């Protein structure tokens, strides 16, 4: 058993048999067909392409034949043939499989029974929106790193085109508005007949320019894709999905290499939380720009928000998330059975997840199952909330409207569970009404970490409060947002260096987070 190479082309001409004699039809005329390997031009190095051929023995069955072609040189054909031959005979890979990447990914997704529903939904989005459109038609055994590289290159080019199209729309909007302003500001007809005619003609030209600008804007909008850009973090997640699928393919001996692991993408960093300082608020008011995807309020801004929502029905929920850092799905899912108001403890064992706006109850990630210790203010608020909920249950049950969910935060209309997205919308509306710069509801979780670190809470305690998998994640995300901590570190570094023969003095941070002078030891 070995790999055989040969050369052939697509030339057509009189056919000959193996002995070189002409092949004739029933009328004695030469048969015209593909010359294949008998073309006399094949002796030329630039004519035709190279093929390889080998057979795979199958016990009790006829040997399977493997044939590939289109190689520029004999060496390329020999090398690829030997590689496939080794995969088939030494590593037991089915190199004759015709299963495509699309067929395999669909089959692989159906086999992921042990994954969370939300994870499967994310995988399906990556497969349907990116992997199948770009790679689906390729045979799984023929998939290579350069195919995956080409996919991400196409994705980045599409991003650039969408960004250019959006910029063009903004430019045309400005031109349209300028044309409309010029038309409306033009003088009204007055004076003699000739002057009135000139003014009318001038206004007609300006109106025509405005109409042309409107038409150009409509055309640009129609050609602009409304699909979101596939940003760098999303590209990393798409590659991770493909890599997970190909890892299983390697394990099943369908392929030998996880090609996704060999593909490089631009590096991405977890966005750091930034605080809404006065300068950033002023810039936001002027340009509506938000400097980071993760923003937190200053303690003063948090106070303004809590004062504004003090009479809101869900004030206990806002207070709990602000100071204890629960995710919205965790907060809306808390059952009373996991709350100990006497000890001031909440066990996070459930979360509500929405897929295509349909909510369902799920368990948190392993690291997110934790016990939250309540401050006295939040504990008191929950005691009052429970008494209020008991009254609502009694009144609505008498009317046959109460839906018993056993959860802490329920609607006053029928006792049903709040949808997580409704909670987010409610928060955005309240924050806007308070006149505060925008943050997401999830940023209240970051707010809790920021306030705790500013108050001098140990980083490990903050990690456990948030349910982070590692303390590094907590440190990388939050420590830069607390100016007080950075300022104390800077002061301490300067204070230990003696100047003019004086002994260094340390700047010690007291328990309240404020600096005090201390003599160096």
PEFENHU-V542182 format. One line per field, one symbol per residue. psi: psi as a letter, one per 30 degrees, with the letter a starting at -180 (. if undefined). burial: 1 if it has 16 or more other ideal C-beta (glycine too) atoms within 10 Angstrom, else 0. A space follows every 10 residues. Layout:
BEGIN
psi = ???
burial = ???
END
This chain:
BEGIN
psi = klkkllklag lkakklaffg kkklafggkk kkakfbfgkf fffkfgkllk llklkjkjkg lkkkkkklag keleeeeeee eeeeeeeeee ghkiffkgkl eeeeeeeeef fifflleeee eeeeeeeefe eeeefefkke ffklefeeee eeeeeeeeee eeeeeeeeee eeeeeeeeee eeeffkklkl aleeeeeeee eeeeeeeeee eeeeeeeeee eegkkgklkj leeeeeeeee eeeeefeeee eghelfkjff fgkklklkkk kkkkkileee eeeeeefgkk flfjklllee eeeeeeeege gkegeeeeee eeffhkleee effklffgkj fefhkkkjfl lkkkjhfjkl klklleffjl kkkkleeeee eeeeeeeeee eeeeeeeffg fkjjfglejl kfegglkkke eeeeeeeeee eeffgllkll efffeeeeee eeeefgkkee eeeeefhkel feeeeeefef fjeeeeeeee eeeeffjkkh fkkkkkjkka fgfkklkkkk .
burial = 0010111110 0000100000 0000000000 0000110110 0100000111 1111110000 0000010100 1000001101 1001101100 0011100001 1101110110 0000000001 0110011001 1101110001 1010000100 1100110010 0100010110 0100110011 0010010000 0000000010 0010011011 0010001001 0000000001 0101101110 1111110010 0001100111 0010000000 0011110001 0001000001 0001111100 1101110110 0001011111 1111111111 1111000110 0001010111 1110000010 0101000101 0101000110 1100100010 0100010000 0100101111 1000101111 0010011001 1000011011 1011111111 1111000010 0111111100 0001001110 1100100100 0000100000 0000011010 0000100000 0
END
